[in-house]
Amino acid sequence: MDAATEDHRRACEARDWLRQGYRTEKDVDALMVRIRAKRGQDAADALRSEMREQWRRRRSWWSGAPA
C-alpha cells in the first residue's frame, strides 16, 4: 500500500471512531488498548495522532460536528 493510500485509510478510520463517540480521553485510551493489542504500539500511536488531527479539522468533514 502506498503512503497516500495509507494516510487516507488512517484518516477515514480516525473519523469513523470519532463519529462512534470515542472523544473523551478515557474512551480513546480504552480504544488504544484494543488497537495496541491487535496492531501494536506504533499503530495505536499513529491512530491517536490522526484522531487528534481529525478532531481539530472536524468542521470541514463532519456536518453537525460537536463543538
Secondary structure as a PSIPRED ss2 file (coil, helix, strand):
# PSIPRED VFORMAT (PSIPRED V4.0)

   1 M C   1.000  0.000  0.000
   2 D C   1.000  0.000  0.000
   3 A H   0.000  1.000  0.000
   4 A H   0.000  1.000  0.000
   5 T H   0.000  1.000  0.000
   6 E H   0.000  1.000  0.000
   7 D H   0.000  1.000  0.000
   8 H H   0.000  1.000  0.000
   9 R H   0.000  1.000  0.000
  10 R H   0.000  1.000  0.000
  11 A H   0.000  1.000  0.000
  12 C H   0.000  1.000  0.000
  13 E H   0.000  1.000  0.000
  14 A H   0.000  1.000  0.000
  15 R H   0.000  1.000  0.000
  16 D H   0.000  1.000  0.000
  17 W H   0.000  1.000  0.000
  18 L H   0.000  1.000  0.000
  19 R H   0.000  1.000  0.000
  20 Q C   1.000  0.000  0.000
  21 G C   1.000  0.000  0.000
  22 Y C   1.000  0.000  0.000
  23 R C   1.000  0.000  0.000
  24 T C   1.000  0.000  0.000
  25 E H   0.000  1.000  0.000
  26 K H   0.000  1.000  0.000
  27 D H   0.000  1.000  0.000
  28 V H   0.000  1.000  0.000
  29 D H   0.000  1.000  0.000
  30 A H   0.000  1.000  0.000
  31 L H   0.000  1.000  0.000
  32 M H   0.000  1.000  0.000
  33 V H   0.000  1.000  0.000
  34 R H   0.000  1.000  0.000
  35 I H   0.000  1.000  0.000
  36 R H   0.000  1.000  0.000
  37 A H   0.000  1.000  0.000
  38 K H   0.000  1.000  0.000
  39 R H   0.000  1.000  0.000
  40 G C   1.000  0.000  0.000
  41 Q H   0.000  1.000  0.000
  42 D H   0.000  1.000  0.000
  43 A H   0.000  1.000  0.000
  44 A H   0.000  1.000  0.000
  45 D H   0.000  1.000  0.000
  46 A H   0.000  1.000  0.000
  47 L H   0.000  1.000  0.000
  48 R H   0.000  1.000  0.000
  49 S H   0.000  1.000  0.000
  50 E H   0.000  1.000  0.000
  51 M H   0.000  1.000  0.000
  52 R H   0.000  1.000  0.000
  53 E H   0.000  1.000  0.000
  54 Q H   0.000  1.000  0.000
  55 W H   0.000  1.000  0.000
  56 R H   0.000  1.000  0.000
  57 R C   1.000  0.000  0.000
  58 R H   0.000  1.000  0.000
  59 R H   0.000  1.000  0.000
  60 S H   0.000  1.000  0.000
  61 W H   0.000  1.000  0.000
  62 W C   1.000  0.000  0.000
  63 S C   1.000  0.000  0.000
  64 G C   1.000  0.000  0.000
  65 A C   1.000  0.000  0.000
  66 P C   1.000  0.000  0.000
  67 A C   1.000  0.000  0.000
